Amino acid sequence: SQHWIVTTKGKLIGAARLSIHDRLEAIPDIDWFGDDAQNFGLPVVSFNRLVVDQEYRGRGIARQLDGIRLADAEKRGAKHVAVIAVKPSRVDALQALGFHILKELPKGHGLMVPETPHSTMLYTYPQNA
């Protein structure tokens, strides 16, 4: 796994992680992707744990962290990036970066926020399209 943090004046205001997987079974919550996972090229990266301090949201920090992670995953030879998005705003942000929705999971399905539907999403690097 690779981690990034964002600080300002010594205060931690954002963090993100990606993990690279050589086996589908190693992807967190892979079963949520269903049959779509069989089409993932290896290695595949999963985006996990993106947080931005509430006071600093809306300033593009999440977008910058996503861009850094996409570039890093490409350097590592990833074919795809898989993510489970919880909030509609997160789905929109990822779609703006080129991710597409594979599945929309019903409320109660997820462990992260049971009252919110989750979307499984995938980014495919152009050379693998």
Backbone as a printed PyTorch tensor [residue, N CA C, xyz], in Angstrom:
tensor([[[  0.8390,  -1.1930,   0.0000],
         [  0.0000,   0.0000,   0.0000],
         [  0.8760,   1.2450,   0.0000]],

        [[  0.3270,   2.2960,  -0.5530],
         [  0.9840,   3.5990,  -0.5900],
         [  0.0390,   4.6060,   0.0580]],

        [[  0.5780,   5.4780,   0.8940],
         [ -0.2110,   6.4830,   1.5940],
         [  0.2990,   7.8830,   1.2680]],

        [[ -0.6250,   8.8340,   1.2300],
         [ -0.2890,  10.2400,   1.0650],
         [ -1.0090,  11.0270,   2.1480]],

        [[ -0.3710,  12.0980,   2.5950],
         [ -1.0220,  13.0050,   3.5310],
         [ -0.8800,  14.4280,   3.0180]],

        [[ -1.8090,  15.2650,   3.4270],
         [ -1.7820,  16.6860,   3.1070],
         [ -1.8010,  17.4270,   4.4410]],

        [[ -0.8650,  18.3480,   4.5860],
         [ -0.8070,  19.1390,   5.8140],
         [ -0.7630,  20.6190,   5.4700]],

        [[ -1.1720,  21.4160,   6.4040],
         [ -1.0180,  22.8560,   6.3070],
         [ -0.7020,  23.3800,   7.7030]],

        [[  0.3630,  24.1430,   7.7900],
         [  0.8070,  24.7020,   9.0710],
         [  0.9090,  23.6210,  10.1450]],

        [[  1.4010,  22.4580,   9.7490],
         [  1.5990,  21.3680,  10.6870],
         [  0.3520,  20.5770,  11.0350]],

        [[ -0.7750,  20.9340,  10.4430],
         [ -2.0370,  20.2420,  10.7150],
         [ -2.3480,  19.2720,   9.5850]],

        [[ -2.6720,  18.0410,   9.9350],
         [ -3.0860,  17.0420,   8.9540],
         [ -4.4940,  17.3830,   8.4880]],

        [[ -4.6650,  17.5900,   7.1720],
         [ -5.9850,  17.9580,   6.6600],
         [ -6.5210,  16.9790,   5.6210]],

        [[ -5.6990,  16.0370,   5.1830],
         [ -6.1670,  15.0640,   4.2120],
         [ -5.2430,  13.8730,   4.1470]],

        [[ -5.8120,  12.7450,   3.7270],
         [ -5.0140,  11.5290,   3.5770],
         [ -5.7000,  10.6020,   2.5860]],

        [[ -4.8930,   9.7920,   1.9220],
         [ -5.4230,   8.8330,   0.9580],
         [ -4.4890,   7.6360,   0.8730]],

        [[ -5.0520,   6.5180,   0.4270],
         [ -4.2680,   5.2910,   0.2880],
         [ -4.6700,   4.5910,  -1.0010]],

        [[ -3.7040,   3.9000,  -1.5840],
         [ -4.0060,   2.9530,  -2.6540],
         [ -3.2810,   1.6650,  -2.3340]],

        [[ -3.8510,   0.5840,  -2.8100],
         [ -3.2210,  -0.7270,  -2.6560],
         [ -3.1690,  -1.3730,  -4.0230]],

        [[ -2.0610,  -2.0440,  -4.3250],
         [ -1.9080,  -2.7270,  -5.6070],
         [ -2.0210,  -4.2250,  -5.3630]],

        [[ -2.7410,  -4.8960,  -6.2610],
         [ -3.0620,  -6.3120,  -6.0660],
         [ -2.6840,  -7.1220,  -7.3050]],

        [[ -2.0140,  -8.2320,  -7.0700],
         [ -1.6800,  -9.1650,  -8.1450],
         [ -2.6880, -10.3040,  -8.2460]],

        [[ -3.6120, -10.3450,  -7.2890],
         [ -4.6740, -11.3580,  -7.2840],
         [ -6.0020, -10.6660,  -6.9850]],

        [[ -7.0530, -11.0560,  -7.6750],
         [ -8.3630, -10.4550,  -7.4420],
         [ -8.8280, -10.6610,  -6.0110]],

        [[ -8.5370, -11.8240,  -5.4560],
         [ -8.9950, -12.1590,  -4.1070],
         [ -8.4250, -11.2080,  -3.0510]],

        [[ -7.3620, -10.5160,  -3.3770],
         [ -6.7200,  -9.6130,  -2.4150],
         [ -7.3940,  -8.2410,  -2.3510]],

        [[ -8.2750,  -7.9500,  -3.2900],
         [ -8.9470,  -6.6500,  -3.3170],
         [ -9.9850,  -6.6030,  -2.1960]],

        [[ -9.9670,  -5.5570,  -1.3660],
         [-10.9690,  -5.4600,  -0.2970],
         [-12.3930,  -5.4770,  -0.8580]],

        [[-13.2400,  -6.2650,  -0.2470],
         [-14.6540,  -6.3570,  -0.6260],
         [-14.8550,  -6.7180,  -2.0960]],

        [[-13.9860,  -7.5580,  -2.6280],
         [-14.0550,  -7.9380,  -4.0460],
         [-15.4130,  -8.5250,  -4.4070]],

        [[-16.0610,  -9.2020,  -3.4720],
         [-17.3600,  -9.8090,  -3.7680],
         [-18.4120,  -8.7580,  -4.1290]],

        [[-18.2360,  -7.5160,  -3.6870],
         [-19.1830,  -6.4620,  -4.0360],
         [-19.1400,  -6.1430,  -5.5260]],

        [[-18.0460,  -6.4590,  -6.1880],
         [-17.9140,  -6.1860,  -7.6210],
         [-18.5590,  -7.2750,  -8.4740]],

        [[-18.8920,  -8.4110,  -7.8590],
         [-19.5590,  -9.4970,  -8.5640],
         [-18.7630,  -9.9910,  -9.7570]],

        [[-19.4830, -10.3740, -10.7950],
         [-18.8530, -10.9300, -11.9950],
         [-17.9760,  -9.9210, -12.7280]],

        [[-18.2140,  -8.6250, -12.5140],
         [-17.3970,  -7.5970, -13.1710],
         [-15.9190,  -7.7590, -12.8450]],

        [[-15.6190,  -8.2650, -11.6640],
         [-14.2210,  -8.4000, -11.2300],
         [-13.4300,  -9.3320, -12.1360]],

        [[-14.0870, -10.2670, -12.7730],
         [-13.3790, -11.2090, -13.6420],
         [-12.7460, -10.5160, -14.8440]],

        [[-13.2020,  -9.3040, -15.1450],
         [-12.6610,  -8.5510, -16.2830],
         [-11.5500,  -7.5860, -15.8910]],

        [[-11.2080,  -7.5310, -14.6080],
         [-10.1390,  -6.6380, -14.1670],
         [ -8.8040,  -7.1880, -14.6410]],

        [[ -8.0080,  -6.3290, -15.2740],
         [ -6.6560,  -6.7220, -15.6420],
         [ -5.7360,  -6.6010, -14.4420]],

        [[ -4.7960,  -7.4870, -14.3430],
         [ -3.8420,  -7.4660, -13.2260],
         [ -2.5200,  -6.8770, -13.6860]],

        [[ -1.8440,  -6.1220, -12.8480],
         [ -2.2700,  -5.7970, -11.4930],
         [ -3.4020,  -4.7670, -11.5020]],

        [[ -4.2110,  -4.8340, -10.4660],
         [ -5.3020,  -3.8770, -10.2840],
         [ -5.0560,  -3.1270,  -8.9770]],

        [[ -5.3960,  -1.8610,  -8.9850],
         [ -5.2300,  -1.0190,  -7.8020],
         [ -6.6000,  -0.7710,  -7.1910]],

        [[ -6.6510,  -0.7090,  -5.8790],
         [ -7.8710,  -0.2620,  -5.2040],
         [ -7.5620,   1.0380,  -4.4680]],

        [[ -8.4880,   1.9780,  -4.5900],
         [ -8.4020,   3.2150,  -3.8220],
         [ -9.1330,   2.9770,  -2.5120]],

        [[ -8.4690,   3.2840,  -1.4170],
         [ -9.0570,   3.1070,  -0.0970],
         [ -8.7780,   4.3520,   0.7260]],

        [[ -9.6580,   4.6520,   1.6010],
         [ -9.3950,   5.6400,   2.6410],
         [ -9.0100,   7.0220,   2.1240]],

        [[ -9.9570,   7.7320,   1.6310],
         [ -9.7440,   9.1370,   1.2920],
         [-10.4920,   9.9730,   2.3230]],

        [[ -9.7690,  10.8300,   3.0150],
         [-10.3950,  11.7100,   4.0090],
         [ -9.8400,  13.1230,   3.8570]],

        [[-10.7280,  14.0880,   4.0240],
         [-10.3370,  15.4970,   4.0270],
         [-11.0510,  16.1540,   5.2080]],

        [[-10.3000,  16.8780,   6.0060],
         [-10.8530,  17.6070,   7.1450],
         [-12.0250,  18.4610,   6.6680]],

        [[-13.1210,  18.4160,   7.4050],
         [-14.3400,  19.1190,   7.0130],
         [-14.0900,  20.6010,   6.7250]],

        [[-13.2360,  21.2180,   7.4800],
         [-12.9260,  22.6430,   7.3100],
         [-12.2730,  22.9380,   5.9550]],

        [[-11.6650,  21.9320,   5.3340],
         [-10.9110,  22.1290,   4.0910],
         [-11.5830,  21.5000,   2.8750]],

        [[-12.7860,  20.9890,   3.0410],
         [-13.4900,  20.3780,   1.9100],
         [-13.9170,  21.4380,   0.9090]],

        [[-14.0690,  21.0130,  -0.3370],
         [-14.4900,  21.9320,  -1.3850],
         [-13.3600,  22.7560,  -1.9710]],

        [[-12.1310,  22.4090,  -1.6420],
         [-10.9680,  23.1570,  -2.1390],
         [-10.1290,  22.3510,  -3.1330]],

        [[-10.6410,  21.2020,  -3.5550],
         [ -9.9310,  20.4010,  -4.5500],
         [ -8.8960,  19.4440,  -3.9890]],

        [[ -8.8440,  19.2900,  -2.6790],
         [ -7.8390,  18.4070,  -2.0780],
         [ -8.0930,  16.9580,  -2.4620]],

        [[ -9.3390,  16.5180,  -2.3940],
         [ -9.6620,  15.1360,  -2.7720],
         [ -9.3170,  14.8920,  -4.2390]],

        [[ -9.6400,  15.8570,  -5.0930],
         [ -9.3380,  15.7240,  -6.5270],
         [ -7.8330,  15.6080,  -6.7560]],

        [[ -7.0540,  16.4000,  -6.0240],
         [ -5.5950,  16.3140,  -6.1580],
         [ -5.0780,  14.9580,  -5.6900]],

        [[ -5.5930,  14.4740,  -4.5700],
         [ -5.1640,  13.1610,  -4.0780],
         [ -5.5500,  12.0570,  -5.0560]],

        [[ -6.7360,  12.1660,  -5.6530],
         [ -7.1390,  11.1780,  -6.6580],
         [ -6.2140,  11.2280,  -7.8690]],

        [[ -5.8710,  12.4270,  -8.3200],
         [ -4.9660,  12.5600,  -9.4590],
         [ -3.5950,  11.9800,  -9.1810]],

        [[ -3.0910,  12.2320,  -7.9890],
         [ -1.7940,  11.6740,  -7.5900],
         [ -1.8630,  10.1550,  -7.5630]],

        [[ -2.9590,   9.6230,  -7.0220],
         [ -3.0900,   8.1610,  -6.9410],
         [ -3.2410,   7.5320,  -8.3210]],

        [[ -3.9880,   8.1740,  -9.2080],
         [ -4.1170,   7.6350, -10.5710],
         [ -2.7660,   7.6040, -11.2740]],

        [[ -1.9910,   8.6710, -11.1280],
         [ -0.6610,   8.7230, -11.7560],
         [  0.2610,   7.6660, -11.1600]],

        [[  0.2190,   7.4910,  -9.8520],
         [  1.0630,   6.4980,  -9.1930],
         [  0.6840,   5.0840,  -9.6270]],

        [[ -0.6010,   4.8150,  -9.7030],
         [ -1.0560,   3.4860, -10.1220],
         [ -0.6090,   3.1790, -11.5510]],

        [[ -0.6640,   4.1900, -12.4140],
         [ -0.2240,   3.9870, -13.7970],
         [  1.2690,   3.6620, -13.8400]],

        [[  2.0770,   4.3880, -13.0590],
         [  3.5170,   4.1120, -13.0020],
         [  3.8040,   2.6960, -12.5210]],

        [[  2.9370,   2.1900, -11.6730],
         [  3.1100,   0.8370, -11.1330],
         [  2.6080,  -0.2460, -12.0890]],

        [[  2.0860,   0.1830, -13.2410],
         [  1.6410,  -0.7780, -14.2420],
         [  0.2260,  -1.2790, -14.0660]],

        [[ -0.5780,  -0.5770, -13.2830],
         [ -1.9640,  -1.0040, -13.0650],
         [ -2.7470,  -0.9680, -14.3720]],

        [[ -3.6110,  -1.9320, -14.5280],
         [ -4.5090,  -1.9690, -15.6890],
         [ -5.8100,  -1.2390, -15.3760]],

        [[ -6.2470,  -1.3740, -14.1250],
         [ -7.5050,  -0.7800, -13.6730],
         [ -7.3570,  -0.2690, -12.2450]],

        [[ -8.2680,   0.6270, -11.8750],
         [ -8.4000,   1.0670, -10.4870],
         [ -9.8420,   0.8050, -10.0760]],

        [[-10.0140,   0.0760,  -8.9950],
         [-11.3380,  -0.2460,  -8.4670],
         [-11.5790,   0.5520,  -7.1960]],

        [[-12.8110,   0.9950,  -7.0270],
         [-13.1600,   1.7610,  -5.8270],
         [-14.6280,   1.5200,  -5.4930]],

        [[-14.9370,   1.6070,  -4.2190],
         [-16.3230,   1.5890,  -3.7680],
         [-16.6160,   2.9860,  -3.2420]],

        [[-17.5180,   3.6820,  -3.9160],
         [-17.8610,   5.0550,  -3.5360],
         [-19.1400,   5.0420,  -2.7110]],

        [[-19.1370,   5.8310,  -1.6490],
         [-20.2670,   5.8190,  -0.7300],
         [-21.2080,   6.9990,  -0.9660]],

        [[-20.6920,   8.1720,  -1.1780],
         [-21.5270,   9.3680,  -1.3090],
         [-21.7540,   9.7150,  -2.7750]],

        [[-22.9580,  10.2090,  -3.1140],
         [-23.2040,  10.6420,  -4.4960],
         [-22.1780,  11.6660,  -4.9820]],

        [[-21.7400,  12.5700,  -4.1100],
         [-20.7390,  13.5630,  -4.5230],
         [-19.4230,  12.8870,  -4.8840]],

        [[-19.1110,  11.8030,  -4.2050],
         [-17.8810,  11.0500,  -4.5000],
         [-18.0110,  10.3450,  -5.8450]],

        [[-19.1800,   9.7750,  -6.1040],
         [-19.4310,   9.1380,  -7.4020],
         [-19.2370,  10.1630,  -8.5130]],

        [[-19.8200,  11.3480,  -8.3470],
         [-19.6890,  12.4070,  -9.3570],
         [-18.2280,  12.7910,  -9.5690]],

        [[-17.4850,  12.9380,  -8.4800],
         [-16.0730,  13.3280,  -8.5810],
         [-15.2650,  12.2690,  -9.3190]],

        [[-15.5300,  11.0090,  -9.0310],
         [-14.7920,   9.9320,  -9.7020],
         [-15.1860,   9.8240, -11.1720]],

        [[-16.4580,  10.0250, -11.4730],
         [-16.8760,  10.0110, -12.8810],
         [-16.1860,  11.1280, -13.6570]],

        [[-15.9990,  12.2740, -13.0400],
         [-15.3120,  13.3890, -13.6990],
         [-13.8660,  13.0360, -14.0310]],

        [[-13.2890,  12.0850, -13.2990],
         [-11.9140,  11.6420, -13.5550],
         [-11.8470,  10.4820, -14.5530]],

        [[-13.0030,   9.9720, -14.9760],
         [-13.0160,   8.8880, -15.9500],
         [-13.4410,   7.5360, -15.4130]],

        [[-13.7970,   7.4590, -14.1460],
         [-14.3240,   6.2070, -13.5950],
         [-15.7420,   5.9980, -14.1160]],

        [[-16.1600,   4.7440, -14.2200],
         [-17.5550,   4.4730, -14.5420],
         [-18.1400,   3.5220, -13.4960]],

        [[-19.4390,   3.6380, -13.3250],
         [-20.1400,   2.8120, -12.3410],
         [-20.3240,   1.4100, -12.9040]],

        [[-19.9530,   0.4290, -12.1150],
         [-20.2110,  -0.9620, -12.4670],
         [-21.5440,  -1.4150, -11.8860]],

        [[-21.7350,  -1.1280, -10.6050],
         [-22.9490,  -1.5450,  -9.9020],
         [-23.3090,  -0.5130,  -8.8570]],

        [[-24.6050,  -0.3720,  -8.6480],
         [-25.0900,   0.4130,  -7.5200],
         [-25.6450,  -0.5770,  -6.5180]],

        [[-25.0470,  -0.6010,  -5.3450],
         [-25.4390,  -1.5420,  -4.3100],
         [-26.5190,  -0.9150,  -3.4370]],

        [[-27.4890,  -1.7060,  -3.0030],
         [-28.6000,  -1.1520,  -2.2250],
         [-28.1890,  -0.7150,  -0.8280]],

        [[-29.0140,   0.1510,  -0.2470],
         [-28.8030,   0.5580,   1.1450],
         [-28.7700,  -0.6890,   2.0170]],

        [[-27.9650,  -0.6250,   3.0500],
         [-27.8690,  -1.7560,   3.9600],
         [-26.8690,  -2.7980,   3.5130]],

        [[-26.4300,  -2.7150,   2.2690],
         [-25.4800,  -3.6910,   1.7410],
         [-24.0890,  -3.4740,   2.3130]],

        [[-23.7570,  -2.2060,   2.5060],
         [-22.3810,  -1.8750,   2.8550],
         [-22.1080,  -1.8330,   4.3360]],

        [[-20.8650,  -2.0110,   4.6510],
         [-20.4230,  -1.9220,   6.0320],
         [-20.0530,  -0.4960,   6.3990]],

        [[-19.6520,   0.2900,   5.4070],
         [-19.1300,   1.6270,   5.6960],
         [-20.2210,   2.5590,   6.2120]],

        [[-21.2860,   2.7030,   5.4580],
         [-22.4020,   3.5700,   5.8320],
         [-23.6780,   2.8290,   5.4370]],

        [[-24.2350,   2.0040,   6.3350],
         [-25.3550,   1.1310,   5.9690],
         [-26.5730,   1.8530,   5.4110]],

        [[-26.8000,   3.1040,   5.8090],
         [-27.9910,   3.8170,   5.3490],
         [-27.7950,   4.4720,   3.9820]],

        [[-26.6480,   4.3090,   3.3790],
         [-26.3240,   4.9490,   2.1010],
         [-26.0190,   3.8970,   1.0410]],

        [[-26.5710,   4.0580,  -0.1740],
         [-26.1900,   3.1260,  -1.2360],
         [-24.7210,   3.3110,  -1.6130]],

        [[-24.1110,   2.2560,  -2.0550],
         [-22.7050,   2.2740,  -2.4630],
         [-22.6320,   1.9960,  -3.9660]],

        [[-21.6070,   2.5180,  -4.6120],
         [-21.3830,   2.2430,  -6.0320],
         [-20.0040,   1.6400,  -6.2080]],

        [[-19.9520,   0.5110,  -6.9230],
         [-18.6450,  -0.0110,  -7.3090],
         [-18.2800,   0.6800,  -8.6100]],

        [[-17.0260,   1.1290,  -8.7000],
         [-16.5940,   1.9120,  -9.8500],
         [-15.2450,   1.4120, -10.3470]],

        [[-14.9780,   1.6620, -11.6210],
         [-13.7370,   1.1930, -12.2260],
         [-13.1710,   2.2580, -13.1510]],

        [[-11.8570,   2.4290, -13.0740],
         [-11.1110,   3.2710, -14.0100],
         [-10.2550,   2.3350, -14.8430]],

        [[-10.2870,   2.5150, -16.1450],
         [ -9.4700,   1.7150, -17.0510],
         [ -8.4640,   2.6380, -17.7200]],

        [[ -7.1860,   2.3150, -17.5900],
         [ -6.1610,   3.1300, -18.2440],
         [ -6.3200,   3.0000, -19.7530]],

        [[ -6.1720,   4.1140, -20.4980],
         [ -6.4340,   4.1210, -21.9400],
         [ -5.7370,   3.0000, -22.7100]],

        [[ -4.5120,   2.6590, -22.3360],
         [ -3.8030,   1.6080, -23.0620],
         [ -4.4320,   0.2330, -22.8390]],

        [[ -5.3620,   0.1250, -21.8820],
         [ -6.0120,  -1.1510, -21.5920],
         [ -7.4730,  -1.1730, -22.0000]],

        [[ -7.9430,  -0.0820, -22.6090],
         [ -9.3640,   0.0060, -22.9780],
         [ -9.6910,  -0.9280, -24.1230]]])
